[in-house]
Amino acid sequence: MARPLSYKKKKLGSYPYFLVFFSLVFSLTIIGFWSSILLMGNQLQQSIKENITVQVYLQKEITPDSIAQIQRLVESRPYVLQKEGKAQVRFISKESSEKKFIEETGENFAVFMGENPLRDAFIVNIDPSFSESAQLKKIKEDLSKQAGIFEVVYTEGLADAIHQNFKKLTFAAIAFTSVMLVVIFLLINNTIKLAMYSQRFLIRSMQLVGAKAWFIQKPYLLRSMWLGTLGGLVASTIIMILLEYGKSFLPEIGNLLFLEKEFMLLGGLVVGGGLVCLFSSLLAVSRYLGRSLDELY
């Protein structure tokens, strides 16, 4: 005797947890990973700007006291980069410059010139807020008029090239991010709507027995917020794993990541996931409240 075929009947009004959760994790992971790239790009931009330097060459036969006085004067300027309360000003003596030149070229120019033609110098890192070309020119003018300073040199055009390139990249990143956020929000919102579509008859049934709007909405809102929060946690975990995996190939990634900013971003994913799902669920449930049976069909 043949056994009757058995099958599992889908429960009317069953909520598609897997579909919603997968869509949430996928969407939030994309947002979080792209945001991490933007944070690293911003840090790279900051790092490049901090490496813009001005070379301050001193007069020959300058005394050590005058060198110390000039160093104090340069360090007191507002355009000098400060790190951990210390001005980023390095002194390079002409003797060390000569030694480095000989090591790199293998030639000792002092032998046939009879003296060291190089000069003592300061390498001054400029604060990123003063890194534009017009500001660098003012910095050069300010330092050049100081006693004991022979010449002030910086790479002209470099600052403008950096600013122009980063402006283009920033504009492209903002445009792409804006489009992506809209697409991701629509994806999450439509997923929640599809999930609530399967609940429309259950919502109608609760209304028929006299349930109030808030009583009907509350479990759906709490469930959506919980799913969004959990999705944010899973997405954050995936992003951390991807970043750690990326460090094994590019150790420089570690220099561009700040734990405080990264944790703020991942925390934003968790909170944002819950809020977006809560808002989308509120709109979706409200859509079916008060509708007739014919309209639900």
Buried (B, 14 or more C-beta within 10 A) or exposed (E): EEEEEEEEEEEEEEBBEEEBBEBBBBBBBBBBBBBBEBBBBBBBBEEBBBBBBBBBBBBEEBEEEBBEBBBEBBBEBEBBBEEEEEBBBEBBBBEEBBEEBEEEEEEEBBEEEEEBEBBBBBEBBBBBEBBBBEBBEEBBEEBEEEEBBBBBEBEEEBBBEBBEEBEEEBEEBEEEBEEBEEEBBEBBBEBBBBBBBBBBBBBBEBBEEEEEBEEBBEEBBEBBBEBBBBBBBBBBEBBBEBBEEBBEEEEEBEEBBEEEBBEEBBEBBBEBBBBBBBBBBBEBBEBBBEBEEEEEE
